[in-house]
Amino acid sequence: MIEAYDWYKGREFGLAAEFLRYIDACLNLIQRHPSTYQIVHETYRRATVRRFPYVVFYEFNEQEIIIYAVFHCSQDPEK
């Protein structure tokens, strides 16, 4: 996320802050409705970040939500 923030910061004024707002909004949606997003592998779920080419991979149970990655969609999916 730091690399993405720095990249967006160099592109357009305010874009980096907007990126963080959209990431935060996605994380808030996961927190409120963790079962909404589809399972993509075993118990891992994927939530798409609006407006930006990123997804959040996570798992959850009754006690916690574990965020594993905020991932750029054009990166190698084998990562």
Residue frames relative to the residue before (quaternion, step in Angstrom):
aa qw qx qy qz dx dy dz
M 1.0000 0.0000 0.0000 0.0000 0.00 0.00 0.00
I 0.6099 0.5552 -0.3567 0.4387 3.58 1.06 -0.68
E 0.6530 0.5041 -0.3109 0.4720 3.57 0.95 -0.87
A 0.6539 0.5074 -0.3108 0.4673 3.57 0.94 -0.86
Y 0.6300 0.5337 -0.3262 0.4604 3.56 0.95 -0.89
D 0.6749 0.4907 -0.2917 0.4675 3.59 0.86 -0.95
W 0.6452 0.5195 -0.3253 0.4561 3.58 0.98 -0.82
Y 0.6870 0.4700 -0.2817 0.4772 3.61 0.88 -0.93
K 0.5972 0.5746 -0.3542 0.4333 3.56 1.08 -0.67
G 0.7042 0.4608 -0.2542 0.4766 3.57 1.06 -0.75
R 0.6286 0.5719 -0.3262 0.4140 3.60 1.23 -0.25
E 0.7999 -0.1202 0.1580 0.5664 3.57 0.76 -1.02
F 0.5543 -0.6171 0.4406 0.3433 3.56 -0.98 0.81
G 0.8293 0.2215 -0.1867 0.4778 3.55 -0.88 0.99
L 0.5271 0.6614 -0.4102 0.3413 3.61 1.19 -0.31
A 0.6333 0.5327 -0.3357 0.4500 3.60 1.00 -0.75
A 0.6547 0.4932 -0.3092 0.4822 3.59 0.97 -0.82
E 0.6351 0.5197 -0.3265 0.4690 3.57 1.04 -0.74
F 0.5960 0.5595 -0.3459 0.4606 3.58 1.05 -0.76
L 0.6828 0.4810 -0.2876 0.4687 3.59 0.85 -0.95
R 0.6243 0.5366 -0.3400 0.4546 3.60 1.03 -0.73
Y 0.6792 0.4818 -0.2929 0.4698 3.59 0.96 -0.85
I 0.6034 0.5246 -0.3514 0.4871 3.59 1.08 -0.65
D 0.6585 0.5097 -0.3019 0.4642 3.58 0.91 -0.95
A 0.6454 0.5158 -0.3218 0.4625 3.60 0.95 -0.82
C 0.6418 0.5147 -0.3199 0.4701 3.57 0.99 -0.81
L 0.6629 0.5000 -0.3034 0.4675 3.59 0.91 -0.88
N 0.6346 0.5221 -0.3273 0.4665 3.59 1.03 -0.72
L 0.6425 0.5090 -0.3233 0.4729 3.59 1.02 -0.76
I 0.6214 0.5233 -0.3363 0.4764 3.56 1.02 -0.78
Q 0.6613 0.5187 -0.3082 0.4457 3.57 0.91 -0.90
R 0.7110 0.4589 -0.2639 0.4629 3.58 0.92 -0.88
H 0.8151 0.0873 0.0107 0.5727 3.59 0.99 -0.89
P 0.0435 -0.8663 0.4963 0.0359 3.61 0.59 1.06
S 0.6838 0.4908 -0.3044 0.4460 3.63 1.05 -0.56
T 0.4569 0.7122 -0.4320 0.3120 3.60 1.27 -0.10
Y 0.7355 0.4381 -0.2359 0.4599 3.55 0.90 -0.89
Q 0.5539 -0.6670 0.4014 0.2952 3.52 -1.05 0.84
I 0.4725 -0.6191 0.5464 0.3082 3.51 -1.26 0.55
V 0.1698 -0.8165 0.5473 0.0696 3.57 -0.79 1.03
H 0.7882 -0.0296 0.0119 0.6145 3.58 1.23 -0.37
E 0.8277 -0.0799 -0.0116 0.5554 3.55 -0.68 1.17
T 0.7771 -0.2703 0.2029 0.5309 3.65 -0.32 -1.19
Y 0.4792 0.6742 -0.4297 0.3621 3.60 1.28 0.19
R 0.1699 -0.7786 0.5994 0.0751 3.53 -0.99 0.91
R 0.2308 -0.7687 0.5850 0.1163 3.53 -1.26 0.49
A 0.0891 -0.7726 0.6282 0.0234 3.55 -0.85 1.07
T 0.3363 -0.7500 0.5396 0.1824 3.56 -0.89 0.95
V 0.3566 -0.7057 0.5754 0.2093 3.55 -1.02 0.91
R 0.4262 -0.7133 0.4954 0.2532 3.58 -0.74 1.03
R 0.8489 0.2212 -0.1993 0.4368 3.53 -1.27 0.74
F 0.7611 0.2937 -0.1667 0.5538 3.62 1.12 -0.48
P 0.4940 -0.6939 0.4388 0.2863 3.62 -1.03 0.72
Y 0.4512 0.6688 -0.4547 0.3773 3.56 0.74 1.11
V 0.1273 -0.7494 0.6432 0.0923 3.51 -1.29 0.53
V 0.2983 -0.7168 0.6016 0.1879 3.54 -1.29 0.47
F 0.1799 -0.7668 0.6099 0.0878 3.56 -0.85 1.04
Y 0.1201 0.8041 -0.5663 0.1351 3.56 -0.83 1.00
E 0.2053 -0.7050 0.6555 0.1762 3.50 -1.45 0.13
F 0.0384 -0.7961 0.6007 0.0619 3.56 -1.21 0.32
N 0.0716 -0.7325 0.6714 0.0872 3.47 -1.38 0.37
E 0.7683 -0.3764 0.2313 0.4632 3.59 -1.20 -0.17
Q 0.7368 0.4337 -0.2312 0.4643 3.60 1.11 -0.58
E 0.8453 0.0382 0.0436 0.5311 3.59 0.98 -0.73
I 0.2742 -0.6824 0.6465 0.2028 3.48 -1.43 0.30
I 0.1332 -0.7906 0.5951 0.0551 3.55 -0.84 1.01
I 0.2075 -0.7609 0.6072 0.0964 3.55 -0.69 1.17
Y 0.2079 -0.8057 0.5461 0.0967 3.57 -0.71 1.08
A 0.8168 -0.0835 0.0978 0.5624 3.58 0.96 -0.77
V 0.1759 -0.6595 0.7116 0.1667 3.45 -1.38 0.51
F 0.0583 -0.8713 0.4793 -0.0875 3.49 -0.13 1.41
H 0.4019 -0.6881 0.5531 0.2429 3.57 -0.97 0.92
C 0.4878 -0.7274 0.4101 0.2544 3.57 -0.69 1.10
S 0.6891 0.4679 -0.3123 0.4568 3.61 1.06 -0.44
Q 0.4922 0.6358 -0.4470 0.3920 3.60 1.26 0.12
D 0.6821 -0.4881 0.3638 0.4051 3.53 -1.29 0.34
P 0.3801 -0.7583 0.4760 0.2321 3.64 -0.51 1.12
E 0.5566 0.6070 -0.3936 0.4083 3.60 1.20 -0.28
K 0.4980 0.6410 -0.4339 0.3909 3.61 1.24 -0.29
